[in-house]
Each structure stands twice: as C-alpha cells, then as structure tokens.
Amino acid sequence: GAGVSQSPRYKVAKRGQDVALRCDPISGHVSLFWYQQALGQGPEFLTYFQNEAQLDKSGLPSDRFFAERPEGSVSTLKIQRTQQEDSAVYLCASSLGGGRTGELFFGEGSRLTVL
Amino acid sequence: AQSVTQPDIHITVSEGASLELRCNYSYGATPYLFWYVQSPGQGLQLLLKYFSGDTLVQGIKGFEAEFKRSQSSFNLRKPSVHWSDAAEYFCAVGPNSGGYQKVTFGTGTKLQVIP
C-alpha cells in the first residue's frame, strides 16, 4: 500500500482480555517499530524488527506484551490479560532500513481503551 | 543512553508571528535528529532531519531547524505561522551508526495558533 496501515483503529477491551493489533508496513521496508503513546506523551519505544528478526524488545513493559513479524512484512502486537495502564495509542512505523537511521513512516495508530 | 527534552509543553502564537520550539538532546556522539508533527488523530509526519553537513536544515511547510552541537540543541523555527500549523511537534534523536535505528522521542510541544 501507499502508507503504513494499522488495524483496528479503535479497540475497547475489558480488563483481562487479550488483544491483537496489526501493522502492515510500506512494501519493501526492512525495519519496523512499535511505539506506545500515552495521552499527552511522546511515543515510547516498544520493539524493533529488521525483516523477521526482532532485534530489540527492551521497551516492552511486561511479558504480557508480545510482537511478531513472521514473514518480514506484516507485524502483530499482542497484549495478553490487558490492564487499564495498557490504555494508549499504539503506533507502528516502518523505514527502508539498510543499516542507517532514516525517516520513520508512521501509521495512524491503534487506540486501545481498557475498561 | 540517548534522550530528548522538549521544555515547552504548550505554546500559543498569533497567526503570522514567528515560532521557535526548543529541543535539547543527550547522545554520546553526533546524532541523527528529527522533527515530526502530529495532527489530532493522525500519525506522525516527518518535517525535517539532520544527518550531517550544513547545520541549518530546511523542511516541509516552511520549517527549518538549526543543529548547535555546543548547546546540544536542535530548535525548530518558522518565520510566519499559519493556522494550519496548530498541532503537536516532537523532536527525536537516533543513532549515527550503522545497523540499528532506534529513534527516541521527546514528550512533545503542543502548538496553538490564535487569529
């Protein structure tokens, strides 16, 4: 597609439910990032993929958070047993990669509300 | 570890007035620096970036930023603000090295433009 696509745009979950957020990056982009943006804050790094390899997951806040990118394209961020503090916008970004920090292209985000 | 400070949470300017948004970074060497803009309900869009060379960089929508190594700053400027510039602005820093591209964002500055 022309840009980074995220789904769903909005998700309401009851506390304890599992959720899955999908990211479809720009075709051919090697690098893929997930960020968490709480209300009134800047994006906080969660995890980074280069192709299918998850090179950094240091930002994942707990073992309830899990991300995958099995074929080096679409990625899924899964949150198990959601808690109220997980409420945030989850942003996906992709970049061409190639071993140099470059422009990140962001999706519009998935807004998660945990009741 | 790299970090970014945006000391102004909220700025209000009159349409047609000049604008300067402050950004200070912490990084062990010369970093890659970025400014992104986020309109309500939208993803982040790159305004401009500094990699090397001329310390005054030009971006889209008439924005520019100046890298000052001695002050660890990368302030964003615009000579005449338009009402459509009302948005949230994020400064970001990334590593100036190959292989890994983790980008760290500041907490953002929300710009309000009054007629």
Interface residues (C-beta under 8 A of the other chain):
Chain A: V4 S31 F33 Y35 Q41 G42 P43 E44 F45 Y48 L55 D56 L91 A93 S95 G97 G99 R100 T101 G102 E103 L104 F106 G107 E108 G109
Chain B: V4 Q6 Y32 F34 Y36 G41 Q42 G43 L44 Q45 L46 K49 F90 G94 P95 N96 G98 G99 Y100 Q101 K102 V103 T104 F105 G106 T107 G108
